[in-house]
Amino acid sequence: MPVNSAHRLLKVGLIYLSVLIAGTFTHAQDVVTYHNDNGRTGQYRETILTTSNVNSSQFGLLFNTTLDGIVDAQPLYLSSVAIPGKGTHNVIYMVTENDSVYAIDADNGTILWQVSVLGSGEVPSDDHGCSQISPQIGITATPVIDRSIGPNGTIYLVSMSKKSGVYFQRIHALDITTGQEQFGGPRAVQARYPGTGDNSHNGHVIFDPAQYAERQGLLLLNHILYTAWTSHCDARPYTGWIIGYDSRTLAPFSVLNITPNGIESAIWQAGAGMAADANSMYFLAGNGTFDTTLNANGFPVNGNFGNGFLRVGLKNNKLRVLDYFNMFNTVEESDADTDLGSGGAMLLPPLKDSQGNTELLAIGAGKDNNIYIVDRTNMGKFDPDKNNIYQEIDDALGGGIWSMPAYFNQSVYYGPVGNKLMQFKFTNAKLSTSPVSTTSNTFTYPGTTPAVSANGKANGIVWAIEHTSTSVLHAYDATSLSKELYNSNQAANSRDHFGTASKFGTPMITHGRVYVGTRNSVAAFGLLP
């Protein structure tokens, strides 16, 4: 089949599936994954909070429940969960770097159950001299929930721990009603992949649990739980791993290394989960080896995809890189540590161009201040002379991205380091080359990862955390970020102060509440009594 025909068939199938999936996301009440959906749009359906009632006289802090460690993961939410002996509750699920998992009443902050996933005699990992996840590493990544798996539903998470100098990474599948382990878990993470790269032995690269952390949010796709791994800063040896497990049994499913014959290329995305459509995953890889010599199909000759915008999926039931984009100056950017991997990738809903064609796009940005938009059916690969992608907006952000964008009603919202939160808008499937609105305030490191609540196209509110010693929750009108509706510093007597938010934290919104993880608690905001 000609390549162009194959691209057209792929696009038609993805359009149909994207519409179905988007409909599912829009009407979901539970929040079971990072940024609310597998497209990682950060858009939440919300009928209670409006641009009229989100203000400091009607809206504020409702409770702030103390936990036993730092929260680096986004809160998750399930409605109407039957907790044995305690009745039925709306529940938020929280995890901490102290290797604890909590089920908390979402309405009043009462702890319903708490479990530790540490093994006998174990403690959470130290930070390996890296300040990115510090001072301890326990459960870092946002878990993922499937209410259809197990007798009551299952929450999946990854924990790191140590004992007598030995480090462990484990997959856990906990019953949502009790926190008890299921499917014979936990499962120790072990992997090897053909290659001669960092930490290779006898023709295989070996996964060393001491050298990695699971930072990016977990992904469930077609009953497979996907993990992807970051390094401790740039402390070699490390390479780029994706490891999948059957969500119904925890049996190992498939493994991919994206730098098997090279070095580096961690996958961390500032905590953002890999995005996914019906059959493929999309993510931004960190600095690492990229082979500028390509094979006949335009792929790196030695299979090294460092500093790339990748599409990964199954081929003959094995994980493979199916398509990719690398900048023409990718090697120079990797060498300068100006890579893509500091940000997260987001899938856009089907958009109509000026000729009425439907475009299926993904967007990403990293440390070089540029926005990259790729066609998911033909990402552009590598050309040493130019970038062959759908749209590129150079120097659009005025600061690097250590965060994740959000999407709402043809607009994309980005929060770069040291700059204002920005709204870019699509017209005929092309993004504006400069912001159509910005906030009046700026955001220090790491910038901000916004989230959006809306009822269809009405009452769009952009929520963002300002990371200061006393963090600030902001709410802006989604149609114009210049209009601030609320912030947690406005009320008298520090009424709405909630502590120091998680480093890469993003608000989670559902049923009239906004939940924020902090360095020792989970805070809930909503309409005041």
DRENGUVEX-897920 format. One record per atom (N, C-alpha, C): residue in three letters; x, y negated, z negated. Coordinates in steps of 0.2 Angstrom, whole numbers, plus 5000, padded with zeros to 4 digits. Atoms other than C-alpha are relative to their C-alpha. Layout:
# DRENGUVEX-897920
AlaXYZ
...
# end
This chain:
# DRENGUVEX-897920
Met500450065000
Met500050005000
Met500449945000
Pro499650065000
Pro500749835004
Pro500049964993
Val499950035006
Val501349734989
Val499449954999
Asn500650055001
Asn500049594991
Asn499450034999
Ser500649965001
Ser498649714993
Ser500050034993
Ala500049985007
Ala499149794976
Ala499949954995
His500150065005
His499249624968
His499349985000
Arg500750025000
Arg497449584974
Arg499650054996
Leu500349955003
Leu496849754968
Leu500149994992
Leu499950015007
Leu497649724951
Leu499649944997
Lys500350065003
Lys496949554949
Lys499350015000
Val500749985001
Val495149614953
Val499950044994
Gly500149965006
Gly495249744940
Gly500149964993
Leu499850045006
Leu496049624927
Leu499449954999
Ile500550055001
Ile494749494930
Ile499350034997
Tyr500549975002
Tyr493349614927
Tyr500150024992
Leu499949985007
Leu494149684911
Leu500149944995
Ser499950065004
Ser494649504905
Ser499349974998
Val500650025001
Val492849454906
Val499650044994
Leu500349965005
Leu492249604896
Leu500349994993
Ile499750015006
Ile493549584883
Ile499949934997
Ala500250075003
Ala493249394881
Ala499350004997
Gly500749995003
Gly491449434878
Gly500050034993
Thr500049965007
Thr491849554864
Thr500349954995
Phe499750055005
Phe493049424856
Phe499549954998
Thr500550065001
Thr491749284857
Thr499550024994
His500649985005
His490449384847
His500250044994
Ala499849975005
Ala491549464835
Ala500049964993
Gln500050035007
Gln491349424816
Gln500650014996
Asp499449985004
Asp492749514809
Asp500649975003
Val499450024997
Val494549454811
Val500550064999
Val499749945001
Val495549614814
Val500750005002
Thr499450004997
Thr497149554822
Thr500349935000
Tyr499750075000
Tyr498349404824
Tyr499749965005
His500350064996
His497649244831
His499350035003
Asn500749984999
Asn495949334832
Asn499850055006
Asp500149964995
Asp496049424848
Asp500750035004
Asn499449984997
Asn497349524859
Asn500349955005
Gly499850064995
Gly497449374871
Gly500449954995
Arg499750055005
Arg498149284855
Arg499849935001
Thr500350074999
Thr497049134859
Thr500049964994
Gly500150045006
Gly496849084841
Gly499349965000
Gln500650035000
Gln495049044845
Gln499550044996
Tyr500549975004
Tyr493649084832
Tyr499349985001
Arg500750024999
Arg491849084834
Arg499749984993
Glu500250035006
Glu491148974820
Glu499449965001
Thr500650035000
Thr489348914817
Thr499949954994
Ile500150045006
Ile489448834800
Ile500449945000
Leu499550065000
Leu490948714801
Leu499949965006
Thr500150054995
Thr490648564812
Thr500449945000
Thr499650065000
Thr491448404817
Thr499749954996
Ser500350055005
Ser490148314806
Ser500150024993
Asn500049985007
Asn490348414790
Asn500750024998
Val499349995002
Val492248444790
Val500349934999
Asn499750065002
Asn492748294780
Asn500150004992
Ser499849995006
Ser493448264763
Ser499549994994
Ser500650015004
Ser491748224755
Ser499650075000
Gln500449934999
Gln490948394761
Gln500450065000
Phe499649944998
Phe492448504764
Phe500650004995
Gly499450005004
Gly493848564753
Gly500250074997
Leu499749945003
Leu494848694743
Leu499450034995
Leu500549975004
Leu493648824735
Leu500350054995
Phe499649965005
Phe494948944727
Phe500750015003
Asn499349984999
Asn496748994727
Asn500250064996
Thr499949945004
Thr497049174722
Thr500850025000
Thr499349985000
Thr498849214716
Thr500150075002
Leu499849944998
Leu499749354724
Leu500750014997
Asp499449985003
Asp501349444719
Asp500649995004
Gly499550014996
Gly502449384733
Gly499949955006
Ile500150054994
Ile502749274749
Ile499550045005
Val500549984995
Val501349294762
Val500349975007
Asp499850024994
Asp502149284779
Asp499550025006
Ala500549984995
Ala500649374788
Ala499449965000
Gln500650045000
Gln499049294793
Gln499550044997
Pro500549965003
Pro497549344783
Pro499550035005
Leu500549974995
Leu496249464791
Leu499450014996
Tyr500650015003
Tyr494449474787
Tyr499550065003
Leu500549954998
Leu493049614787
Leu499449984996
Ser500650015003
Ser491249584783
Ser499750064997
Ser500449955003
Ser490149694772
Ser500450075000
Val499649945001
Val491449824766
Val499750034993
Ala500249975006
Ala490849944753
Ala500650034996
Ile499449985005
Ile492149954739
Ile499750054995
Pro500249955004
Pro491950114729
Pro499949974992
Gly500150025007
Gly491150064712
Gly500049934999
Lys500050075000
Lys491149884716
Lys499549965005
Gly500550034995
Gly489749854729
Gly500349985006
Thr499850024993
Thr489849784746
Thr500249925000
His499750075000
His490949624749
His500249995007
Asn499650034994
Asn491549514763
Asn500850004997
Val499349995002
Val493449554762
Val500549965004
Ile499450024997
Ile495049464766
Ile500650054998
Tyr499549965002
Tyr496549574767
Tyr500749965001
Met499450045001
Met498249504762
Met500650054999
Val499449965002
Val500049574762
Val500549964998
Thr499550045002
Thr501549514754
Thr500750035001
Glu499349984999
Glu503449524755
Glu500250044994
Asn499849955005
Asn503449624739
Asn499750065001
Asp500349944998
Asp502649764748
Asp499450024997
Ser500649995003
Ser500949744741
Ser499449985006
Val500650014996
Val499249754750
Val499449984996
Tyr500550025004
Tyr497749664743
Tyr499350005004
Ala500750014997
Ala495849674747
Ala499749954995
Ile500350055004
Ile495049514740
Ile499349985002
Asp500750024999
Asp493249454739
Asp500149935004
Ala500050064996
Ala493149324753
Ala499649944998
Asp500450065002
Asp491849224745
Asp500249974993
Asn499850035007
Asn492549204727
Asn500750014998
Gly499350005001
Gly494349254728
Gly500250064995
Thr499949955004
Thr494149404716
Thr500450065003
Ile499649944997
Ile495449544719
Ile499650074999
Leu500449945000
Leu494549704723
Leu500450064999
Trp499549955001
Trp496049814725
Trp500749985002
Gln499350024998
Gln497949804726
Gln500450075000
Val499649945000
Val499149944731
Val500749975002
Ser499350014998
Ser501049944732
Ser500250065005
Val499849944996
Val501750044747
Val500750024999
Leu499349985002
Leu503450064739
Leu500050074998
Gly499949945003
Gly504150234737
Gly500350004993
Ser499749995006
Ser504750304721
Ser500749974999
Gly499350035001
Gly506250204715
Gly500249955005
Glu499850054995
Glu506150084729
Glu499849934998
Val500250075001
Val506149894730
Val500049975007
Pro500050034993
Pro505849774745
Pro500749995002
Ser499350024997
Ser507349744756
Ser500349944998
Asp499750075000
Asp508549604753
Asp500049975007
Asp500150044993
Asp508649474767
Asp500650015004
His499449994996
His510349534774
His500449945002
Gly499750064999
Gly511049364772
Gly499749955005
Cys500450034995
Cys509749294784
Cys499449964997
Ser500550035003
Ser508649154779
Ser499350005004
Gln500749994996
Gln507249194792
Gln499550034996
Ile500549965005
Ile506349314780
Ile500450004994
Ser499650005006
Ser506949274763
Ser499649984994
Pro499449965002
Pro507349314749
Pro499950085000
Gln500149934999
Gln506549484751
Gln499650025006
Ile500449984994
Ile505849584766
Ile499650064997
Gly500449945002
Gly504349694762
Gly499550015006
Ile500550004995
Ile502749674773
Ile500049935003
Thr500050064997
Thr503049534785
Thr499549995006
Ala500450014994
Ala502049564801
Ala499350004998
Thr500849995001
Thr500149534802
Thr499850075002
Pro500249934998
Pro499349704801
Pro499449995005
Val500549994995
Val497949764812
Val499550054997
Ile500549955003
Ile496249844808
Ile499650035005
Asp500549974996
Asp495149964816
Asp499550044996
Arg500649985004
Arg493449994808
Arg499850075002
Ser500349934998
Ser493150154819
Ser500450054999
Ile499549945001
Ile494650254814
Ile500050024992
Gly500149985007
Gly494550354798
Gly499350004997
Pro500750005002
Pro493050384787
Pro499749944999
Asn500350075002
Asn492850204782
Asn500349945004
Gly499650064996
Gly494050104794
Gly500750004997
Thr499349995002
Thr495950084793
Thr500349935002
Ile499650054999
Ile497149944791
Ile500750035001
Tyr499449974998
Tyr498849974799
Tyr500549944998
Leu499550045001
Leu500449894793
Leu500750035000
Val499349985001
Val502349904792
Val500449974994
Ser499750035006
Ser503349894776
Ser500850025001
Met499349995001
Met505249884773
Met500250004993
Ser499749995007
Ser506149944757
Ser500750035000
Lys499349975000
Lys507750004751
Lys500050044993
Lys499849965006
Lys508450134738
Lys500750025000
Ser499349985000
Ser510250154733
Ser500349995006
Gly499650024994
Gly510850064748
Gly499750025006
Val500349974994
Val509750154760
Val499349965002
Tyr500650044998
Tyr508450054770
Tyr499550045004
Phe500549964997
Phe506750114776
Phe499549955003
Gln500650034996
Gln505450054789
Gln499550055000
Arg500549955000
Arg503750144787
Arg499449975003
Ile500750014998
Ile502050144796
Ile499550024995
His500649985005
His500550144784
His499449995004
Ala500750014998
Ala498750174788
Ala499650014994
Leu500450005007
Leu497650134773
Leu499349995001
Asp500750015000
Asp495850154770
Asp499849934998
Ile500250075002
Ile495049984770
Ile499649994994
Thr500450015006
Thr493950024755
Thr500450024994
Thr499649985006
Thr495250094744
Thr500749995000
Gly499350015000
Gly496950064750
Gly500450065000
Gln499749935001
Gln497350254750
Gln500350015007
Glu499749974994
Glu498550324763
Glu499650055004
Gln500349954996
Gln497850414778
Gln500450035005
Phe499749974994
Phe498350534792
Phe500750034998
Gly499449975003
Gly499750604781
Gly500649955000
Gly499550055000
Gly500650434781
Gly500349994993
Pro499750044994
Pro501750344779
Pro500450045004
Arg499649974995
Arg502750384794
Arg500649955001
Ala499450034999
Ala504550334794
Ala500249985007
Val499850024994
Val505150234809
Val500650035002
Gln499349984998
Gln506450324819
Gln499950005008
Ala500050014992
Ala506850304838
Ala500750015003
Arg499450004996
Arg508150334851
Arg499849995007
Tyr500250014993
Tyr508250284869
Tyr500650005004
Pro499449994996
Pro509450324883
Pro500349935002
Gly499750064998
Gly510750194885
Gly500750004996
Thr499350015003
Thr512550134880
Thr500149944997
Gly499950065003
Gly512149974872
Gly500250004992
Asp499850005007
Asp512349914854
Asp499750064996
Asn500149955004
Asn512350054841
Asn499750065004
Ser500149944996
Ser512350194854
Ser500450054998
His499649945002
His512950374851
His499850055005
Asn500149944995
Asn513150514864
Asn499449985005
Gly500450014995
Gly512150424877
Gly499349974998
His500650035002
His510750354867
His500149944995
Val500050065005
Val510450184858
Val499550034994
Ile500449985006
Ile509850224840
Ile499749944996
Phe500350055004
Phe508650124830
Phe500250014992
Asp499750005007
Asp509450084813
Asp499549964996
Pro500550045004
Pro508050034800
Pro500349944996
Ala499650055004
Ala509349924791
Ala500049945004
Gln499850054996
Gln509649814806
Gln499449965002
Tyr500650034997
Tyr507849764810
Tyr499549984995
Ala500650025004
Ala506249684803
Ala499450005005
Glu500650014996
Glu504449694810
Glu499749934998
Arg500250065001
Arg504049514812
Arg499449985003
Gln500650024996
Gln502849494826
Gln499450054998
Gly500649975002
Gly501049544823
Gly499850065003
Leu500149934997
Leu500549724826
Leu499450005005
Leu500449994995
Leu499549774841
Leu499750075001
Leu500349944998
Leu498249904844
Leu499750005007
Leu500250004993
Leu497949944862
Leu499850085002
Asn500249934998
Asn496950104868
Asn500350054995
His499849955006
His497250194851
His500750014999
Ile499350005002
Ile499050154851
Ile500249944996
Leu499850055004
Leu499850054837
Leu500749985003
Tyr499350024997
Tyr501349954845
Tyr500349954995
Thr499650045004
Thr502749884834
Thr500649975005
Ala499450034996
Ala504149774841
Ala500449964995
Trp499550015006
Trp505749724831
Trp500449955001
Thr499550065000
Thr506749574827
Thr500650024996
Ser499449995004
Ser508549564820
Ser500049964994
His499950045006
His509149484804
His500549945003
Cys499750064997
Cys509649314812
Cys500350045007
Asp499749974994
Asp510949364826
Asp500550054998
Ala499549955003
Ala511849504816
Ala500050065004
Arg500049944996
Arg512349634828
Arg500350064995
Pro500349984993
Pro512149774832
Pro499350005000
Tyr500749994999
Tyr510449764838
Tyr499849995007
Thr500350014993
Thr509349774854
Thr499349994999
Gly500750015000
Gly507549754859
Gly499650065000
Trp500449935001
Trp506349894853
Trp499349985000
Ile500750005001
Ile504549924856
Ile499950084999
Ile500149935002
Ile503950084847
Ile499250014999
Gly500749995001
Gly502150154848
Gly499850064997
Tyr500349945004
Tyr501150274837
Tyr499350015002
Asp500749985000
Asp499550364839
Asp499649974994
Ser500350035006
Ser498350264828
Ser499650054996
Arg500449955003
Arg497350424824
Arg500450054996
Thr499649955004
Thr498750534818
Thr500749974998
Leu499450035002
Leu500250414816
Leu500650045004
Ala499449964996
Ala501250534828
Ala500349955005
Pro499750054995
Pro502550444838
Pro499850015007
Phe500350004993
Phe501950404856
Phe500549995005
Ser499550024995
Ser503250314866
Ser500449954998
Val499550055003
Val504750204864
Val500349975007
Leu499750034995
Leu505550074875
Leu500549954997
Asn499550055002
Asn507149974873
Asn500149965006
Ile500050054994
Ile507249814884
Ile500849985001
Thr499250014999
Thr509249804882
Thr500350064999
Pro499749945002
Pro509749984882
Pro500750015002
Asn499350004998
Asn511349954890
Asn500449934999
Gly499750065001
Gly511749784883
Gly499949984992
Ile500050025007
Ile511549684867
Ile499449954998
Glu500550055002
Glu510249584857
Glu499350005003
Ser500750014997
Ser508549524864
Ser499550034994
Ala500549995006
Ala507549534847
Ala499349985003
Ile500750024999
Ile505649524848
Ile499749974993
Trp500350035007
Trp504949404834
Trp499549955002
Gln500550054998
Gln503949264842
Gln499749964995
Ala500350045006
Ala503749164826
Ala499450044997
Gly500549965003
Gly502649304820
Gly499450015004
Ala500649984995
Ala501449304835
Ala500050075003
Gly500149934998
Gly500849474840
Gly500150005008
Met499949994992
Met501249534858
Met499250005002
Ala500750014997
Ala499749484869
Ala499950065004
Ala500249944996
Ala498749614879
Ala499449995003
Asp500749994996
Asp497449644892
Asp499950075000
Ala500349945000
Ala496649804896
Ala500650064999
Asn499549955000
Asn498249904899
Asn500749984999
Ser499450025000
Ser499749794898
Ser500149954994
Met499850055005
Met500749694884
Met500449955003
Tyr499650064998
Tyr501549524886
Tyr500349974994
Phe499750035005
Phe502849444876
Phe500749975002
Leu499350034999
Leu504449334875
Leu500550034996
Ala499549975003
Ala506049414872
Ala500649954998
Gly499450055002
Gly507549324863
Gly500650015004
Asn499450004996
Asn509249294869
Asn500350075000
Gly499749944999
Gly510149444875
Gly500250025007
Thr499749984993
Thr510949534890
Thr499450005005
Phe500550004994
Phe510049504907
Phe500550025006
Asp499649984994
Asp510749594922
Asp499849955006
Thr500150044994
Thr510849464936
Thr500050035007
Thr500049954995
Thr511149604948
Thr499450045000
Leu500749965000
Leu509449674954
Leu500050065004
Asn500149944996
Asn508949834961
Asn499549985006
Ala500450014994
Ala507849854977
Ala499349974999
Asn500750035002
Asn506249814967
Asn500149944997
Gly499950075003
Gly506949654960
Gly500150014992
Phe499949995008
Phe507249734942
Phe500850004999
Pro499350005003
Pro508949714932
Pro500250075001
Val499749934997
Val510049854939
Val500250044994
Asn499849965006
Asn510549914921
Asn499450004995
Gly500649995005
Gly508749894913
Gly500149954995
Asn500050055006
Asn509249744902
Asn499649935002
Phe500550054999
Phe507849614901
Phe500149944995
Gly499950065005
Gly508549484888
Gly499749945002
Asn500350074998
Asn507749314887
Asn499550005005
Gly500450004994
Gly506349364898
Gly499249994997
Phe500750005001
Phe504449344899
Phe499750075003
Leu500149944998
Leu503949524900
Leu499350035000
Arg500649965000
Arg502449634905
Arg500250074999
Val499849945002
Val502549804897
Val499450055000
Gly500649965000
Gly501349954900
Gly500350075001
Leu499949934999
Leu501250144903
Leu500150025007
Lys499949974993
Lys501950234918
Lys500250074999
Asn499949925001
Asn501750424918
Asn500050014992
Asn500150005008
Asn501250394899
Asn500649984996
Lys499450035003
Lys502950314895
Lys500049935001
Leu499950074999
Leu503250134891
Leu500549985005
Arg499550034995
Arg504050034905
Arg499949935000
Val500150074998
Val504349854910
Val499750015007
Leu500450004993
Leu503049834924
Leu500149945004
Asp499950064997
Asp503449654928
Asp500349954995
Tyr499650055005
Tyr504449504921
Tyr500149945004
Phe499750074998
Phe505049324923
Phe500649994996
Asn499450035003
Asn506749264919
Asn500249935004
Met499850064997
Met507349084922
Met500650015004
Phe499449994996
Phe508649054935
Phe500649994996
Asn499450015004
Asn509848994921
Asn499950044994
Thr500149965006
Thr509349134909
Thr500650024996
Val499449985004
Val511149184905
Val500349944996
Glu499850065003
Glu511649004901
Glu499649994994
Glu500450015005
Glu510148984890
Glu500150054994
Ser499949955005
Ser510449144881
Ser500749994996
Asp499350015003
Asp512349104878
Asp499949944995
Ala500150065004
Ala511748934871
Ala499550014994
Asp500549995005
Asp510449014860
Asp499449965001
Thr500650044998
Thr509048914869
Thr499550045004
Asp500349954996
Asp508049064873
Asp499249994999
Leu500750005000
Leu506149094875
Leu499750044994
Gly500349965006
Gly505949214860
Gly499849974994
Ser500250035006
Ser505649084847
Ser499349995000
Gly500750014999
Gly503849064854
Gly499650065001
Gly500549954998
Gly502349174857
Gly499749995007
Ala500350004994
Ala501549224873
Ala499250004999
Met500750005000
Met499649194876
Met499750015006
Leu500449994994
Leu498449254889
Leu499449955000
Leu500550054998
Leu497249134897
Leu499450045003
Pro500649974996
Pro495449174902
Pro500049995007
Pro500050024993
Pro495149184920
Pro499849935002
Leu500150074998
Leu495249014928
Leu499949995007
Lys500150014993
Lys494648954945
Lys500449945002
Asp499650054997
Asp495848854956
Asp499649965005
Ser500450044995
Ser495348724969
Ser499750035006
Gln500349964994
Gln494948854982
Gln499550054998
Gly500549965003
Gly493848944970
Gly500350074999
Asn499749945001
Asn495049084968
Asn500150014992
Thr499949995008
Thr495149164950
Thr500750024999
Glu499349995002
Glu496849154942
Glu500050034993
Leu499949975007
Leu497449274928
Leu500749984998
Leu499350035002
Leu498849184919
Leu500250014993
Ala499750005007
Ala499949194904
Ala500449944999
Ile499650065002
Ile500849054895
Ile500550014995
Gly499550005005
Gly502349034885
Gly500549955000
Ala499550065001
Ala503748914878
Ala500450034995
Gly499549985005
Gly505348934868
Gly500449944998
Lys499650055003
Lys506748824863
Lys500249955005
Asp499850044995
Asp507048734880
Asp499649945002
Asn500550054999
Asn505548614879
Asn499650015006
Asn500449994994
Asn504748684894
Asn499450054999
Ile500649965000
Ile503048764897
Ile500150045006
Tyr500049954994
Tyr503048924908
Tyr499350035001
Ile500649974999
Ile501448984916
Ile500150055005
Val499849954995
Val501549154925
Val499350035002
Asp500549964997
Asp500349244936
Asp500150074997
Arg499949945003
Arg500049404927
Arg500050065005
Thr500049954995
Thr499849504943
Thr500750005004
Asn499350014996
Asn501549434950
Asn500449954996
Met499850045005
Met502549364936
Met500649955003
Gly499550044997
Gly504049304947
Gly500750025000
Lys499349975001
Lys505549404942
Lys500549955000
Phe499450045001
Phe507249324944
Phe500349985006
Asp499650034994
Asp508049214957
Asp500549954997
Pro499550045003
Pro509749134953
Pro500049935002
Asp500050074997
Asp509248974963
Asp499449964997
Lys500750045002
Lys507448934957
Lys499650054996
Asn500549965003
Asn506048994946
Asn499450015004
Asn500649994996
Asn504649074956
Asn499450024996
Ile500549985005
Ile503249064944
Ile499449955002
Tyr500650044998
Tyr501448994945
Tyr500049934998
Gln500050075001
Gln501748834936
Gln500649994994
Glu499550015005
Glu503248764926
Glu500049924999
Ile500050075002
Ile503148594916
Ile500649994996
Asp499350015003
Asp504948544912
Asp499949944995
Asp500050065005
Asp505248434896
Asp499349984998
Ala500650025002
Ala503448434892
Ala499949994992
Leu500249995007
Leu503548474873
Leu500449954996
Gly499750045004
Gly504848354867
Gly500350034994
Gly499849965005
Gly505448484855
Gly499950075001
Gly500149934999
Gly505748664854
Gly499450044997
Ile500549975003
Ile504448794850
Ile500250064996
Trp499949955005
Trp504548904835
Trp499350024997
Ser500750005002
Ser502648934835
Ser499650035006
Met500549974995
Met501148994845
Met499549955002
Pro500550054998
Pro499948894855
Pro499350034999
Ala500749985001
Ala498048904854
Ala499649985007
Tyr500450024994
Tyr496648894868
Tyr499349994998
Phe500750025000
Phe494948814869
Phe499849965006
Asn500350044995
Asn493848754883
Asn500449975005
Gln499650034995
Gln495148734896
Gln500649964998
Ser499550035003
Ser496348664884
Ser500550044996
Val499549975004
Val498048724877
Val500349964995
Tyr499850045006
Tyr498648664860
Tyr500750024998
Tyr499349985002
Tyr500548664856
Tyr500349954995
Gly499750035006
Gly501448614840
Gly500850005000
Pro499249995000
Pro503348584844
Pro500349974994
Val499650025006
Val504648554831
Val500149925001
Gly499850075000
Gly504848374826
Gly499649955004
Asn500450044996
Asn503448314837
Asn499250014998
Lys500749995002
Lys501548294837
Lys499750065003
Leu500449954997
Leu500248424840
Leu499749975007
Met500250024993
Met499848414859
Met499450045003
Gln500549964996
Gln498348454869
Gln500149995008
Phe499950004992
Phe498648494888
Phe499350035002
Lys500649984997
Lys497148524899
Lys500050035007
Phe500049974993
Phe496848634914
Phe499449975004
Thr500450024995
Thr496048564930
Thr500150045006
Asn499949964995
Asn495748684944
Asn500650054999
Ala499549955002
Ala496848814935
Ala500749975000
Lys499350035001
Lys498348694934
Lys500049964994
Leu499950045007
Leu498948624917
Leu500249935001
Ser499850064999
Ser499148444915
Ser500749994998
Thr499350005001
Thr500948394916
Thr500249964994
Ser499950035006
Ser500848284900
Ser499450014996
Pro500649995004
Pro499748294885
Pro499449955001
Val500650044999
Val497948224887
Val499849974993
Ser500150035006
Ser497948194868
Ser500550024995
Thr499649985005
Thr499048204853
Thr499849984993
Thr500250025007
Thr498948194834
Thr500449934998
Ser499650065002
Ser499648034825
Ser500550024996
Asn499549985005
Asn500648134813
Asn500550055004
Thr499649954997
Thr502148244818
Thr500150064995
Phe499949945003
Phe502648414812
Phe500750024999
Thr499349985000
Thr504348464805
Thr500150075001
Tyr499949934999
Tyr505148634807
Tyr499650044996
Pro500049974993
Pro504448754812
Pro499549975005
Gly500650024997
Gly503148644820
Gly499450034997
Thr500649975002
Thr501448714819
Thr499750055005
Thr500449954996
Thr500348864825
Thr499349984999
Pro500750025001
Pro498648794828
Pro499550065001
Ala500649964998
Ala496948884828
Ala499449965001
Val500650034998
Val495248834834
Val499450034998
Ser500649975001
Ser493548854828
Ser499549965004
Ala500550034995
Ala492048824839
Ala499450045000
Asn500649964999
Asn490248874842
Asn499949995008
Gly500050014993
Gly490348904861
Gly500549955002
Lys499650064998
Lys490948744868
Lys499949944995
Ala500250055004
Ala490248644854
Ala500450004993
Asn499750005007
Asn491048584837
Asn500750035000
Gly499349984999
Gly492848624843
Gly500449964995
Ile499550035005
Ile494048594828
Ile500650045001
Val499449985000
Val495848614829
Val500350004993
Trp499750005006
Trp496648674813
Trp500850015000
Ala499250005000
Ala498548654809
Ala500349994993
Ile499650005007
Ile499748674794
Ile500649955001
Glu499450045000
Glu501048534791
Glu500450034994
His499649975004
His502448624783
His500549964996
Thr499750045005
Thr503048514769
Thr500050044993
Ser500049975006
Ser503448554751
Ser499350014997
Thr500749995001
Thr501648524747
Thr499750005007
Ser500249994994
Ser500948594763
Ser499349965001
Val500650034998
Val499448504772
Val499650035005
Leu500549974995
Leu497948584781
Leu499749945003
His500350054996
His497448464795
His499450035004
Ala500649984996
Ala495748474805
Ala499949945005
Tyr500150054995
Tyr495648374822
Tyr499450025004
Asp500549994995
Asp494248354834
Asp500450035007
Ala499649974995
Ala494748474848
Ala499949965007
Thr500150044994
Thr494148354862
Thr500549945000
Ser499550055000
Ser495448224856
Ser500350014993
Leu499749995007
Leu496748264843
Leu500249934997
Ser499950075004
Ser496948074839
Ser499449994995
Lys500550015005
Lys495348094829
Lys500150064995
Glu500049955005
Glu495748184813
Glu499450004995
Leu500650005004
Leu494248244803
Leu500250014993
Tyr499949985007
Tyr495048304787
Tyr500850025000
Asn499449965002
Asn496748344779
Asn500050004992
Ser500149985007
Ser497048414762
Ser500449954995
Asn499750065004
Asn497948254755
Asn499549954999
Gln500550065000
Gln496348144757
Gln499650004994
Ala500550005006
Ala495348194742
Ala500549984994
Ala499650025006
Ala495848114725
Ala500250054995
Asn499849965005
Asn496748194711
Asn500350075002
Ser499749944998
Ser497648324722
Ser499550065001
Arg500549955001
Arg495948414723
Arg500150065005
Asp499949954995
Asp496448514739
Asp500750025001
His499349974999
His498248544737
His500050074998
Phe500049935000
Phe498648724739
Phe500750035000
Gly499349985000
Gly500548744738
Gly500350005006
Thr499550004994
Thr501848784751
Thr499750065004
Ala500249954995
Ala501148874766
Ala500550055003
Ser499549964997
Ser501949024774
Ser500449975006
Lys499650044995
Lys503348974786
Lys499750005007
Phe500350004993
Phe502549024802
Phe499250014999
Gly500749985002
Gly500749034794
Gly499649965005
Thr500550034995
Thr499248994805
Thr499350014996
Pro500749995003
Pro497448964798
Pro499650055003
Met500549954997
Met496149104800
Met499349974998
Ile500750035001
Ile494349044801
Ile499550055002
Thr500649964999
Thr492749134799
Thr499549994995
His500550015004
His491049114792
His500049944995
Gly500050075004
Gly491248934786
Gly500650004996
Arg499450005004
Arg492948974778
Arg500649995004
Val499350004997
Val494748934782
Val500550024995
Tyr499549975005
Tyr496049044774
Tyr500749995002
Val499350014998
Val497849004773
Val500550044995
Gly499649965004
Gly499249114766
Gly500649954997
Thr499450045002
Thr500649034755
Thr500550044997
Arg499449975003
Arg502249074746
Arg499850054994
Asn500249965006
Asn501249154731
Asn499250015000
Ser500849995001
Ser499349154735
Ser499750005007
Val500450014994
Val497949144748
Val499549954998
Ala500550055002
Ala496948984748
Ala499450005005
Ala500650004996
Ala495148964754
Ala499749935000
Phe500350074999
Phe494348804761
Phe499350015003
Gly500750004997
Gly492548774765
Gly499649954998
Leu500450055002
Leu491048674762
Leu499950004992
Leu500050005007
Leu490948614744
Leu499350014997
Pro500649995003
Pro489548654732
Pro499649945000
# end
